[in-house]
């Protein structure tokens, strides 16, 4: 059992790292705020539609890097189980960033990075599934939602680590909750497809 201050330190570091939102930073460097443009989401898809592939690539790297870094720091400071919570905290930071008025993105890329770090096999399967869904339907949101849910299901089926299961369920719930507006648009046929 790690001392409580180590747990708190790991959670805080993860959250502060997650709060570094690449999409918001990039858009502000361009004199704008991505949250006031396009879909209003502070994420790679909105950056792609607004600024193009180069900008989106920068955001993708940033969102993935902070998830990986958070888990690594958690693992070094607190071991395997605390690395799970460091990753979850990074996702929370991305979704509700301290530095940007708690208005962040949907956390999918950061969640993916965390998933790859804590359970790579299930993460890869879920990622491939999500990519197939996106390729077939052209709906990034649908692929993200279904890929996240599949990850949670795979962890629940194949893992015996209760902490891993709980953190994975939390990550999946965050992904689904952040996509509620997209789910509504998917249901009424107004969700934008990739490339439009």
N, CA, C and O of each residue as an XYZ file, in Angstrom:
784
protein
N       0.848     -1.199      0.000
C       0.000      0.000      0.000
C       0.887      1.254      0.000
O       1.686      1.462      0.913
N       0.731      2.078     -1.034
C       1.533      3.284     -1.140
C       0.988      4.363     -0.192
O      -0.216      4.416      0.057
N       1.865      5.218      0.332
C       1.397      6.333      1.177
C       0.407      7.201      0.415
O       0.486      7.327     -0.807
N      -0.524      7.797      1.147
C      -1.578      8.586      0.523
C      -1.026      9.761     -0.263
O      -1.603     10.162     -1.273
N       0.099     10.320      0.199
C       0.646     11.478     -0.524
C       1.166     11.073     -1.894
O       1.141     11.876     -2.827
N       1.643      9.824     -2.027
C       2.091      9.342     -3.342
C       0.890      9.224     -4.275
O       0.949      9.630     -5.436
N      -0.183      8.670     -3.760
C      -1.406      8.541     -4.564
C      -1.895      9.913     -5.023
O      -2.227     10.102     -6.193
N      -1.936     10.861     -4.099
C      -2.394     12.210     -4.436
C      -1.472     12.856     -5.455
O      -1.931     13.512     -6.389
N      -0.170     12.670     -5.274
C       0.807     13.246     -6.200
C       0.614     12.698     -7.609
O       0.629     13.452     -8.582
N       0.434     11.393     -7.714
C       0.256     10.745     -9.014
C      -1.016     11.245     -9.699
O      -1.012     11.540    -10.894
N      -2.092     11.337     -8.938
C      -3.367     11.804     -9.494
C      -3.255     13.257     -9.956
O      -3.746     13.608    -11.029
N      -2.614     14.094     -9.154
C      -2.467     15.510     -9.508
C      -1.597     15.679    -10.752
O      -1.927     16.452    -11.652
N      -0.482     14.947    -10.794
C       0.401     15.032    -11.971
C      -0.347     14.600    -13.225
O      -0.267     15.256    -14.263
N      -1.076     13.488    -13.121
C      -1.844     13.009    -14.269
C      -2.851     14.034    -14.745
O      -2.994     14.266    -15.945
N      -3.553     14.652    -13.796
C      -4.558     15.648    -14.156
C      -3.931     16.891    -14.793
O      -4.439     17.404    -15.790
N      -2.835     17.369    -14.217
C      -2.176     18.563    -14.754
C      -1.607     18.308    -16.148
O      -1.646     19.186    -17.010
N      -1.080     17.108    -16.366
C      -0.601     16.753    -17.704
C      -1.765     16.708    -18.690
O      -1.674     17.229    -19.802
N      -2.855     16.081    -18.268
C      -4.024     15.983    -19.131
C      -4.618     17.327    -19.487
O      -5.208     17.495    -20.554
N      -4.459     18.291    -18.583
C      -5.017     19.631    -18.804
C      -4.294     20.411    -19.894
O      -4.786     21.447    -20.343
N      -3.127     19.923    -20.324
C      -2.406     20.568    -21.428
C      -3.095     20.170    -22.730
O      -2.756     19.148    -23.326
N      -4.048     20.963    -23.165
C      -4.860     20.624    -24.327
C      -4.216     21.163    -25.602
O      -4.183     22.372    -25.835
N      -3.709     20.254    -26.413
C      -2.983     20.635    -27.633
C      -3.854     21.391    -28.629
O      -3.387     22.313    -29.298
N      -5.110     20.999    -28.725
C      -6.007     21.643    -29.684
C      -6.253     23.104    -29.313
O      -6.222     23.986    -30.171
N      -6.498     23.349    -28.029
C      -6.733     24.725    -27.582
C      -5.463     25.552    -27.753
O      -5.514     26.680    -28.244
N      -4.340     24.999    -27.353
C      -3.069     25.727    -27.455
C      -2.766     26.079    -28.906
O      -2.390     27.211    -29.210
N      -2.930     25.102    -29.806
C      -2.640     25.345    -31.224
C      -3.533     26.459    -31.771
O      -3.059     27.372    -32.448
N      -4.812     26.374    -31.474
C      -5.736     27.370    -32.017
C      -5.464     28.761    -31.444
O      -5.592     29.764    -32.146
N      -5.091     28.813    -30.174
C      -4.786     30.110    -29.566
C      -3.526     30.717    -30.165
O      -3.421     31.938    -30.282
N      -2.574     29.879    -30.543
C      -1.376     30.374    -31.232
C      -1.727     30.952    -32.603
O      -0.983     31.760    -33.159
N      -2.867     30.525    -33.135
C      -3.357     31.060    -34.410
C      -4.303     32.248    -34.185
O      -4.908     32.756    -35.129
N      -4.422     32.682    -32.926
C      -5.269     33.821    -32.615
C      -6.737     33.487    -32.505
O      -7.579     34.385    -32.538
N      -7.069     32.193    -32.373
C      -8.457     31.768    -32.285
C      -8.622     30.805    -31.117
O      -7.660     30.502    -30.411
N      -9.823     30.336    -30.921
C     -10.105     29.320    -29.916
C     -10.939     28.246    -30.592
O     -12.075     28.499    -30.994
N     -10.384     27.053    -30.720
C     -11.051     25.967    -31.447
C     -12.417     25.646    -30.855
O     -13.282     25.097    -31.538
N     -12.610     25.987    -29.586
C     -13.885     25.711    -28.924
C     -15.003     26.628    -29.405
O     -16.175     26.416    -29.096
N     -14.620     27.650    -30.167
C     -15.601     28.561    -30.757
C     -15.706     28.372    -32.268
O     -16.280     29.204    -32.970
N     -15.144     27.265    -32.760
C     -15.081     27.018    -34.204
C     -15.619     25.624    -34.516
O     -15.465     24.701    -33.716
N     -16.240     25.476    -35.661
C     -16.700     24.157    -36.105
C     -17.652     23.520    -35.122
O     -18.669     24.106    -34.753
N     -17.310     22.292    -34.692
C     -18.157     21.560    -33.748
C     -18.042     22.102    -32.334
O     -18.867     21.790    -31.475
N     -17.009     22.923    -32.088
C     -16.791     23.460    -30.753
C     -16.008     22.530    -29.852
O     -15.758     22.850    -28.690
N     -15.620     21.380    -30.379
C     -14.870     20.420    -29.562
C     -13.369     20.699    -29.642
O     -12.827     20.976    -30.712
N     -12.715     20.620    -28.489
C     -11.265     20.852    -28.433
C     -10.527     19.542    -28.663
O      -9.898     18.997    -27.756
N     -10.616     19.048    -29.897
C     -10.000     17.772    -30.222
C      -9.456     17.725    -31.633
O      -9.591     18.679    -32.400
N      -8.836     16.598    -31.966
C      -8.130     16.457    -33.243
C      -9.065     16.538    -34.452
O      -8.695     17.106    -35.480
N     -10.274     15.976    -34.341
C     -11.186     15.981    -35.491
C     -11.594     17.397    -35.867
O     -11.624     17.748    -37.047
N     -11.905     18.203    -34.869
C     -12.275     19.594    -35.144
C     -11.084     20.394    -35.665
O     -11.237     21.258    -36.528
N      -9.909     20.103    -35.141
C      -8.685     20.747    -35.642
C      -8.452     20.360    -37.099
O      -8.076     21.205    -37.913
N      -8.673     19.089    -37.434
C      -8.504     18.623    -38.811
C      -9.430     19.380    -39.749
O      -9.011     19.830    -40.816
N     -10.672     19.517    -39.358
C     -11.647     20.201    -40.212
C     -11.346     21.690    -40.331
O     -11.649     22.313    -41.349
N     -10.749     22.258    -39.282
C     -10.530     23.707    -39.248
C      -9.186     24.118    -39.830
O      -9.100     25.094    -40.576
N      -8.120     23.365    -39.485
C      -6.763     23.784    -39.853
C      -6.017     22.808    -40.765
O      -4.960     23.149    -41.297
N      -6.548     21.611    -40.947
C      -5.908     20.688    -41.857
C      -5.126     19.568    -41.174
O      -5.065     19.478    -39.948
N      -4.528     18.713    -42.019
C      -3.889     17.488    -41.540
C      -2.653     17.747    -40.686
O      -2.433     17.051    -39.695
N      -1.849     18.733    -41.053
C      -0.641     19.025    -40.297
C      -0.946     19.415    -38.860
O      -0.312     18.936    -37.920
N      -1.922     20.285    -38.712
C      -2.326     20.717    -37.372
C      -2.912     19.550    -36.586
O      -2.642     19.396    -35.395
N      -3.715     18.731    -37.260
C      -4.318     17.579    -36.591
C      -3.245     16.605    -36.103
O      -3.363     16.034    -35.019
N      -2.203     16.422    -36.908
C      -1.115     15.513    -36.521
C      -0.429     15.991    -35.240
O      -0.086     15.189    -34.371
N      -0.235     17.301    -35.137
C       0.383     17.879    -33.929
C      -0.485     17.595    -32.707
O       0.021     17.210    -31.652
N      -1.785     17.785    -32.854
C      -2.720     17.565    -31.751
C      -2.773     16.084    -31.364
O      -2.817     15.744    -30.181
N      -2.769     15.214    -32.366
C      -2.775     13.769    -32.093
C      -1.566     13.377    -31.259
O      -1.696     12.657    -30.269
N      -0.391     13.848    -31.658
C       0.836     13.538    -30.921
C       0.752     14.064    -29.494
O       1.109     13.364    -28.546
N       0.283     15.291    -29.346
C       0.186     15.886    -28.016
C      -0.779     15.143    -27.110
O      -0.476     14.895    -25.944
N      -1.943     14.786    -27.643
C      -2.954     14.101    -26.836
C      -2.501     12.703    -26.423
O      -2.770     12.259    -25.307
N      -1.817     12.018    -27.323
C      -1.331     10.675    -27.017
C      -0.156     10.732    -26.053
O      -0.067      9.933    -25.120
N       0.745     11.683    -26.285
C       1.959     11.780    -25.458
C       1.638     12.009    -23.991
O       2.282     11.423    -23.121
N       0.652     12.852    -23.702
C       0.372     13.148    -22.296
C      -0.252     11.948    -21.578
O      -0.041     11.760    -20.380
N      -1.018     11.143    -22.308
C      -1.565      9.931    -21.717
C      -0.476      8.930    -21.389
O      -0.472      8.329    -20.315
N       0.449      8.756    -22.322
C       1.571      7.838    -22.105
C       2.436      8.320    -20.951
O       2.810      7.539    -20.076
N       2.749      9.599    -20.953
C       3.615     10.166    -19.914
C       2.980     10.045    -18.534
O       3.662      9.720    -17.562
N       1.693     10.302    -18.445
C       1.003     10.203    -17.155
C       1.095      8.791    -16.591
O       1.394      8.605    -15.412
N       0.837      7.796    -17.440
C       0.901      6.403    -16.984
C       2.327      6.023    -16.577
O       2.527      5.342    -15.571
N       3.308      6.461    -17.354
C       4.708      6.154    -17.027
C       5.111      6.766    -15.690
O       5.759      6.111    -14.874
N       4.730      8.010    -15.469
C       5.064      8.671    -14.203
C       4.365      7.958    -13.044
O       4.962      7.738    -11.991
N       3.104      7.604    -13.247
C       2.372      6.874    -12.221
C       3.020      5.541    -11.901
O       3.082      5.131    -10.742
N       3.503      4.868    -12.933
C       4.147      3.565    -12.744
C       5.462      3.713    -11.988
O       5.783      2.900    -11.121
N       6.212      4.743    -12.318
C       7.511      4.965    -11.655
C       7.317      5.341    -10.188
O       8.015      4.834     -9.310
N       6.367      6.227     -9.935
C       6.170      6.729     -8.568
C       5.361      5.782     -7.686
O       5.591      5.690     -6.480
N       4.413      5.080     -8.300
C       3.493      4.324     -7.454
C       3.235      2.886     -7.834
O       2.531      2.176     -7.117
N       3.795      2.435     -8.956
C       3.559      1.056     -9.364
C       2.394      0.919    -10.330
O       1.821      1.909    -10.785
N       2.059     -0.323    -10.632
C       1.069     -0.619    -11.669
C      -0.301     -0.017    -11.390
O      -0.871      0.657    -12.248
N      -0.828     -0.254    -10.203
C      -2.188      0.208     -9.919
C      -2.304      1.731     -9.921
O      -3.294      2.275    -10.410
N      -1.321      2.408     -9.390
C      -1.384      3.869     -9.415
C      -1.213      4.412    -10.825
O      -1.679      5.510    -11.127
N      -0.551      3.655    -11.688
C      -0.426      4.105    -13.079
C      -1.796      4.142    -13.750
O      -2.035      4.970    -14.628
N      -2.705      3.240    -13.338
C      -4.066      3.268    -13.882
C      -4.749      4.597    -13.544
O      -5.385      5.225    -14.391
N      -4.598      5.001    -12.287
C      -5.261      6.221    -11.835
C      -4.604      7.471    -12.419
O      -5.268      8.482    -12.644
N      -3.303      7.393    -12.662
C      -2.618      8.501    -13.331
C      -3.190      8.683    -14.736
O      -3.424      9.805    -15.183
N      -3.409      7.568    -15.419
C      -3.983      7.621    -16.758
C      -5.398      8.159    -16.752
O      -5.752      8.996    -17.583
N      -6.216      7.683    -15.815
C      -7.584      8.172    -15.695
C      -7.601      9.669    -15.400
O      -8.431     10.404    -15.935
N      -6.688     10.113    -14.553
C      -6.598     11.536    -14.221
C      -6.218     12.363    -15.450
O      -6.698     13.484    -15.618
N      -5.362     11.813    -16.303
C      -4.982     12.519    -17.529
C      -6.183     12.696    -18.449
O      -6.340     13.742    -19.079
N      -7.033     11.670    -18.526
C      -8.248     11.769    -19.339
C      -9.176     12.834    -18.758
O      -9.748     13.636    -19.496
N      -9.321     12.837    -17.440
C     -10.140     13.861    -16.787
C      -9.587     15.259    -17.057
O     -10.344     16.200    -17.295
N      -8.264     15.381    -17.018
C      -7.635     16.667    -17.299
C      -7.896     17.126    -18.716
O      -8.134     18.309    -18.958
N      -7.851     16.184    -19.663
C      -8.130     16.545    -21.053
C      -9.566     17.015    -21.215
O      -9.836     18.006    -21.894
N     -10.483     16.294    -20.586
C     -11.900     16.632    -20.716
C     -12.278     17.916    -19.979
O     -13.111     18.696    -20.439
N     -11.638     18.112    -18.818
C     -11.951     19.267    -17.975
C     -10.649     19.953    -17.552
O     -10.251     19.866    -16.390
N      -9.982     20.636    -18.496
C      -8.641     21.180    -18.241
C      -8.622     22.375    -17.294
O      -9.367     23.339    -17.469
N      -7.774     22.291    -16.314
C      -7.628     23.364    -15.330
C      -7.237     24.672    -15.994
O      -7.709     25.738    -15.597
N      -6.369     24.598    -17.009
C      -5.805     25.803    -17.617
C      -6.761     26.505    -18.578
O      -6.521     27.650    -18.963
N      -7.834     25.835    -18.966
C      -8.707     26.395    -20.004
C     -10.176     26.384    -19.584
O     -11.059     26.024    -20.363
N     -10.414     26.782    -18.346
C     -11.777     26.944    -17.870
C     -12.578     25.654    -17.803
O     -13.808     25.687    -17.845
N     -11.898     24.518    -17.700
C     -12.534     23.201    -17.581
C     -13.367     22.838    -18.810
O     -14.268     22.002    -18.736
N     -13.056     23.476    -19.941
C     -13.732     23.161    -21.205
C     -12.733     22.495    -22.137
O     -11.957     23.168    -22.815
N     -12.758     21.173    -22.164
C     -11.795     20.442    -22.972
C     -12.441     19.635    -24.075
O     -13.520     19.964    -24.567
N     -11.745     18.556    -24.457
C     -12.229     17.706    -25.537
C     -12.958     16.483    -25.019
O     -13.419     16.450    -23.878
N     -13.054     15.481    -25.873
C     -13.767     14.255    -25.511
C     -12.833     13.175    -24.961
O     -13.290     12.166    -24.423
N     -11.527     13.393    -25.100
C     -10.565     12.519    -24.441
C     -10.274     11.197    -25.122
O      -9.665     10.322    -24.507
N     -10.687     11.019    -26.369
C     -10.533      9.714    -27.004
C      -9.063      9.352    -27.251
O      -8.644      8.236    -26.947
N      -8.287     10.279    -27.795
C      -6.882      9.965    -28.067
C      -6.094      9.750    -26.781
O      -5.255      8.853    -26.706
N      -6.359     10.561    -25.780
C      -5.685     10.376    -24.495
C      -6.129      9.063    -23.858
O      -5.319      8.351    -23.263
N      -7.411      8.746    -23.983
C      -7.919      7.463    -23.482
C      -7.241      6.301    -24.199
O      -6.866      5.308    -23.575
N      -7.087      6.434    -25.519
C      -6.424      5.388    -26.295
C      -4.995      5.172    -25.811
O      -4.549      4.036    -25.652
N      -4.283      6.268    -25.579
C      -2.903      6.164    -25.094
C      -2.854      5.446    -23.749
O      -2.001      4.590    -23.518
N      -3.779      5.808    -22.871
C      -3.847      5.166    -21.556
C      -4.177      3.687    -21.702
O      -3.567      2.845    -21.042
N      -5.134      3.369    -22.561
C      -5.513      1.976    -22.791
C      -4.336      1.154    -23.308
O      -4.107      0.027    -22.869
N      -3.598      1.734    -24.243
C      -2.436      1.032    -24.801
C      -1.381      0.765    -23.743
O      -0.686     -0.249    -23.793
N      -1.263      1.668    -22.791
C      -0.263      1.518    -21.741
C      -0.680      0.506    -20.677
O       0.158     -0.231    -20.157
N      -1.969      0.468    -20.354
C      -2.391     -0.385    -19.245
C      -2.864     -1.768    -19.701
O      -2.841     -2.719    -18.921
N      -3.287     -1.879    -20.947
C      -3.731     -3.178    -21.460
C      -3.620     -3.182    -22.982
O      -4.624     -3.037    -23.680
N      -2.400     -3.349    -23.497
C      -2.151     -3.156    -24.930
C      -2.925     -4.071    -25.870
O      -3.383     -3.615    -26.918
N      -3.084     -5.338    -25.531
C      -3.773     -6.259    -26.441
C      -5.218     -5.838    -26.659
O      -5.683     -5.736    -27.795
N      -5.917     -5.596    -25.568
C      -7.316     -5.180    -25.676
C      -7.433     -3.824    -26.358
O      -8.385     -3.576    -27.098
N      -6.466     -2.949    -26.109
C      -6.487     -1.619    -26.719
C      -6.315     -1.693    -28.228
O      -6.995     -0.987    -28.972
N      -5.406     -2.549    -28.679
C      -5.158     -2.684    -30.122
C      -6.396     -3.252    -30.817
O      -6.793     -2.772    -31.879
N      -7.002     -4.274    -30.214
C      -8.221     -4.849    -30.792
C      -9.308     -3.787    -30.898
O      -9.972     -3.672    -31.928
N      -9.487     -3.019    -29.839
C     -10.513     -1.972    -29.813
C     -10.212     -0.880    -30.829
O     -11.121     -0.371    -31.485
N      -8.928     -0.517    -30.962
C      -8.523      0.526    -31.902
C      -8.793      0.081    -33.343
O      -9.323      0.852    -34.144
N      -8.428     -1.156    -33.667
C      -8.666     -1.674    -35.022
C     -10.171     -1.690    -35.316
O     -10.606     -1.312    -36.405
N     -10.950     -2.129    -34.339
C     -12.410     -2.142    -34.498
C     -12.942     -0.739    -34.755
O     -13.778     -0.537    -35.636
N     -12.455      0.235    -33.979
C     -12.900      1.620    -34.139
C     -12.541      2.149    -35.522
O     -13.346      2.826    -36.161
N     -11.340      1.841    -35.982
C     -10.901      2.296    -37.305
C     -11.786      1.711    -38.399
O     -12.143      2.405    -39.351
N     -12.140      0.436    -38.264
C     -13.019     -0.212    -39.248
C     -14.388      0.467    -39.261
O     -14.942      0.738    -40.327
N     -14.924      0.738    -38.082
C     -16.230      1.409    -37.991
C     -16.166      2.790    -38.653
O     -17.066      3.168    -39.403
N     -15.094      3.538    -38.369
C     -14.939      4.870    -38.957
C     -14.796      4.780    -40.475
O     -15.377      5.581    -41.208
N     -14.014      3.793    -40.945
C     -13.794      3.631    -42.382
C     -15.094      3.286    -43.107
O     -15.338      3.758    -44.218
N     -15.913      2.470    -42.480
C     -17.166      2.024    -43.113
C     -18.238      3.102    -43.037
O     -18.931      3.353    -44.023
N     -18.384      3.745    -41.877
C     -19.487      4.687    -41.678
C     -19.108      6.149    -41.897
O     -19.975      6.986    -42.148
N     -17.811      6.457    -41.803
C     -17.273      7.816    -41.866
C     -17.675      8.652    -40.650
O     -17.559      9.878    -40.673
N     -18.140      8.001    -39.605
C     -18.474      8.692    -38.365
C     -17.372      8.449    -37.332
O     -17.249      7.346    -36.800
N     -16.574      9.479    -37.052
C     -15.501      9.349    -36.064
C     -16.086      9.092    -34.679
O     -15.561      8.287    -33.909
N     -17.169      9.779    -34.378
C     -17.788      9.633    -33.056
C     -18.277      8.210    -32.818
O     -18.091      7.662    -31.732
N     -18.897      7.614    -33.823
C     -19.417      6.254    -33.678
C     -18.283      5.258    -33.446
O     -18.380      4.383    -32.586
N     -17.209      5.402    -34.222
C     -16.056      4.523    -34.033
C     -15.438      4.691    -32.659
O     -15.046      3.713    -32.022
N     -15.351      5.937    -32.204
C     -14.777      6.221    -30.888
C     -15.610      5.606    -29.770
O     -15.073      4.997    -28.845
N     -16.917      5.770    -29.864
C     -17.816      5.241    -28.834
C     -17.765      3.718    -28.798
O     -17.575      3.121    -27.738
N     -17.934      3.096    -29.955
C     -17.978      1.637    -30.002
C     -16.627      1.018    -29.646
O     -16.567     -0.023    -28.992
N     -15.541      1.669    -30.084
C     -14.206      1.170    -29.732
C     -13.973      1.227    -28.235
O     -13.403      0.304    -27.654
N     -14.410      2.303    -27.612
C     -14.258      2.447    -26.160
C     -15.067      1.391    -25.412
O     -14.581      0.774    -24.465
N     -16.288      1.197    -25.847
C     -17.148      0.205    -25.197
C     -16.558     -1.194    -25.341
O     -16.571     -1.978    -24.391
N     -16.042     -1.507    -26.528
C     -15.429     -2.818    -26.741
C     -14.251     -3.023    -25.793
O     -14.069     -4.110    -25.244
N     -13.452     -1.972    -25.604
C     -12.312     -2.082    -24.675
C     -12.803     -2.453    -23.284
O     -12.252     -3.353    -22.650
N     -13.833     -1.767    -22.806
C     -14.372     -2.072    -21.481
C     -14.869     -3.501    -21.373
O     -14.658     -4.169    -20.360
N     -15.534     -3.968    -22.430
C     -16.046     -5.342    -22.439
C     -14.898     -6.349    -22.397
O     -14.951     -7.325    -21.648
N     -13.869     -6.112    -23.196
C     -12.729     -7.032    -23.234
C     -12.011     -7.088    -21.887
O     -11.609     -8.161    -21.437
N     -11.851     -5.936    -21.252
C     -11.209     -5.908    -19.933
C     -12.056     -6.678    -18.923
O     -11.533     -7.472    -18.140
N     -13.357     -6.439    -18.946
C     -14.255     -7.115    -18.004
C     -14.224     -8.630    -18.186
O     -14.333     -9.378    -17.214
N     -14.076     -9.081    -19.434
C     -14.083    -10.516    -19.716
C     -12.750    -11.182    -19.375
O     -12.721    -12.262    -18.786
N     -11.655    -10.534    -19.747
C     -10.361    -11.212    -19.691
C      -9.454    -10.808    -18.531
O      -8.453    -11.480    -18.282
N      -9.773     -9.737    -17.821
C      -8.910     -9.300    -16.724
C      -9.449     -9.766    -15.372
O     -10.659     -9.830    -15.158
N      -8.530    -10.087    -14.472
C      -8.905    -10.429    -13.100
C      -8.471     -9.337    -12.125
O      -8.633     -9.467    -10.912
N      -7.918     -8.259    -12.678
C      -7.448     -7.140    -11.867
C      -8.616     -6.176    -11.640
O      -9.037     -5.470    -12.557
N      -9.133     -6.156    -10.413
C     -10.305     -5.335    -10.116
C     -10.051     -3.860    -10.380
O     -10.926     -3.173    -10.908
N      -8.860     -3.351    -10.019
C      -8.548     -1.933    -10.233
C      -8.514     -1.596    -11.724
O      -8.980     -0.536    -12.143
N      -7.964     -2.500    -12.507
C      -7.923     -2.289    -13.955
C      -9.341     -2.251    -14.517
O      -9.653     -1.411    -15.361
N     -10.187     -3.146    -14.057
C     -11.575     -3.179    -14.522
C     -12.294     -1.888    -14.166
O     -12.980     -1.304    -15.005
N     -12.139     -1.440    -12.923
C     -12.831     -0.229    -12.465
C     -12.366      1.007    -13.228
O     -13.181      1.828    -13.649
N     -11.045      1.134    -13.405
C     -10.515      2.296    -14.127
C     -10.938      2.254    -15.589
O     -11.271      3.289    -16.167
N     -10.928      1.066    -16.191
C     -11.339      0.930    -17.587
C     -12.798      1.302    -17.775
O     -13.152      1.972    -18.746
N     -13.650      0.869    -16.846
C     -15.068      1.229    -16.899
C     -15.228      2.747    -16.788
O     -16.055      3.341    -17.480
N     -14.435      3.367    -15.917
C     -14.501      4.825    -15.753
C     -14.090      5.542    -17.041
O     -14.723      6.521    -17.439
N     -13.038      5.057    -17.686
C     -12.579      5.656    -18.947
C     -13.656      5.521    -20.019
O     -13.921      6.463    -20.765
N     -14.273      4.346    -20.090
C     -15.333      4.118    -21.076
C     -16.532      5.023    -20.808
O     -17.083      5.619    -21.733
N     -16.936      5.125    -19.543
C     -18.076      5.977    -19.189
C     -17.805      7.437    -19.544
O     -18.692      8.136    -20.033
N     -16.576      7.895    -19.296
C     -16.215      9.268    -19.657
C     -16.338      9.478    -21.159
O     -16.856     10.499    -21.611
N     -15.858      8.502    -21.932
C     -15.927      8.613    -23.393
C     -17.372      8.693    -23.864
O     -17.709      9.524    -24.707
N     -18.220      7.837    -23.325
C     -19.628      7.825    -23.735
C     -20.341      9.108    -23.308
O     -21.078      9.700    -24.096
N     -20.124      9.534    -22.071
C     -20.770     10.746    -21.568
C     -20.371     11.970    -22.381
O     -21.206     12.828    -22.666
N     -19.099     12.052    -22.755
C     -18.637     13.211    -23.531
C     -19.186     13.195    -24.956
O     -19.156     14.207    -25.656
N     -19.689     12.030    -25.376
C     -20.222     11.907    -26.736
C     -21.747     11.953    -26.781
O     -22.334     11.667    -27.825
N     -22.395     12.303    -25.688
C     -23.862     12.328    -25.681
C     -24.436     13.227    -26.782
O     -25.387     12.821    -27.451
N     -23.888     14.446    -26.997
C     -24.412     15.256    -28.115
C     -24.243     14.564    -29.462
O     -25.112     14.659    -30.329
N     -23.102     13.855    -29.638
C     -22.880     13.121    -30.886
C     -23.870     11.976    -31.034
O     -24.350     11.704    -32.134
N     -24.177     11.306    -29.930
C     -25.139     10.201    -29.962
C     -26.510     10.720    -30.392
O     -27.207     10.083    -31.181
N     -26.884     11.881    -29.866
C     -28.168     12.482    -30.260
C     -28.178     12.786    -31.763
O     -29.160     12.519    -32.457
N     -27.053     13.356    -32.257
C     -26.982     13.692    -33.689
C     -26.962     12.431    -34.552
O     -27.532     12.416    -35.643
N     -26.309     11.376    -34.067
C     -26.312     10.112    -34.805
C     -27.728      9.550    -34.910
O     -28.126      9.010    -35.942
N     -28.468      9.689    -33.830
C     -29.834      9.163    -33.801
C     -30.772      9.932    -34.726
O     -31.676      9.351    -35.327
N     -30.552     11.254    -34.838
C     -31.451     12.041    -35.698
C     -30.860     12.333    -37.077
O     -31.446     13.068    -37.872
N     -29.683     11.743    -37.349
C     -29.122     11.826    -38.692
C     -28.421     13.123    -39.039
O     -28.247     13.429    -40.218
N     -28.014     13.896    -38.038
C     -27.372     15.185    -38.317
C     -25.874     15.189    -37.974
O     -25.218     16.225    -38.086
N     -25.341     14.055    -37.564
C     -23.910     13.994    -37.238
C     -23.079     14.148    -38.518
O     -23.396     13.553    -39.548
N     -22.010     14.955    -38.440
C     -21.164     15.189    -39.606
C     -20.240     13.993    -39.851
O     -19.663     13.445    -38.912
N     -20.108     13.600    -41.100
C     -19.206     12.515    -41.455
C     -17.798     13.055    -41.684
O     -17.616     14.233    -41.991
N     -16.820     12.194    -41.533
C     -15.436     12.575    -41.773
C     -15.267     13.000    -43.217
O     -15.719     12.313    -44.133
N     -14.617     14.134    -43.418
C     -14.404     14.626    -44.777
C     -15.436     15.650    -45.208
O     -15.334     16.230    -46.289
N     -16.445     15.876    -44.346
C     -17.473     16.872    -44.676
C     -17.342     18.065    -43.755
O     -18.114     19.017    -43.866
